[in-house]
Amino acid sequence: MHMFFWWDYKITDFLFHGLTTTSVGSLFGVCIVVSAMSFLFEVLRYFQAKHRQKELMLRSQQIRTICPTETSTLLTENSQSATRPHIKITRIDRTFLFGTEISLWFSLQNLGYILMLSVMGYNGWVLISAVVGGGVGYFVFGQMFMKINLQNCQIIRDTWCMQKCGEPENYPTSRDGESTPALESSAASRSALDCHEVVTASIHAECHTST
């Protein structure tokens, strides 16, 4: 194992026993594979953010039906068709969302470790190929990735701030000298606390992941 960067085209036992490069062409093929894996890593990060957005939108719709805003409540009361069913996340939905999330996490973790082991061979050409592949992937998906993360935080913010029952009792939301209005009843308080727990958990999960 070389403990310094070297630039020869001969690599012995690259990642697997017996996988050896003996020519410039074989080294070029290894570099292409490493570059593709680095590019794929950025692609998976993008799809992970898209999947998280889908889950947040579904939960946001569910929360809005459970805790409607004042405007939506008045419109519903004045309309003749006031029997809109609640959006429920079924067990199948939960299984699909969780399975997709685990699959993306598993793929990202393993691909990251493989890339790390590839670079730890200290071959300069492999390092350059990994950097180039990741750079191209970030150039293509980086802006969209950040945009989706901002949209996810916006979904959480809108779901939290626009709910009639979105401010639970004794929750410190006052600012600039304004006081938090008291809730009307204990039932509203319980509903607000339920909404607060769901949205707060989403806020911590999303913003910690985004950073």
FENRACOR-V384075 format. One record per residue. OMEGA is omega in whole degrees, -180 to 180 (* if undefined). Layout:
# FENRACOR-V384075
omega
OMEGA
OMEGA
This chain:
# FENRACOR-V384075
omega
176
177
176
-178
180
-167
179
178
180
178
-179
177
178
180
-179
179
180
178
-173
175
-178
180
178
179
179
176
178
177
177
180
177
179
179
178
179
178
178
176
179
178
178
178
180
176
178
180
177
177
177
178
178
178
178
179
180
179
179
179
177
177
179
-180
-179
177
178
-177
-177
177
-180
-178
-180
178
179
179
180
-180
-178
-179
180
178
-176
-178
177
-177
177
176
-179
174
-176
178
177
178
180
-180
180
-180
-179
179
177
180
179
-180
179
179
-179
-180
-180
-179
-178
179
177
178
179
178
179
179
178
-179
-179
171
176
173
-174
-179
177
178
-180
180
178
180
-180
179
178
179
178
178
178
178
-179
-172
-174
-179
178
179
179
179
179
178
176
177
178
177
178
177
179
-179
-180
179
-179
-170
-172
179
177
-180
-175
180
-177
-179
179
177
-173
179
-179
178
-178
176
180
179
179
-179
-179
178
-170
-174
178
178
177
179
178
178
179
179
177
179
-179
-179
-178
-176
179
177
179
179
-180
-177
-175
-175
176
178
-178
180
*
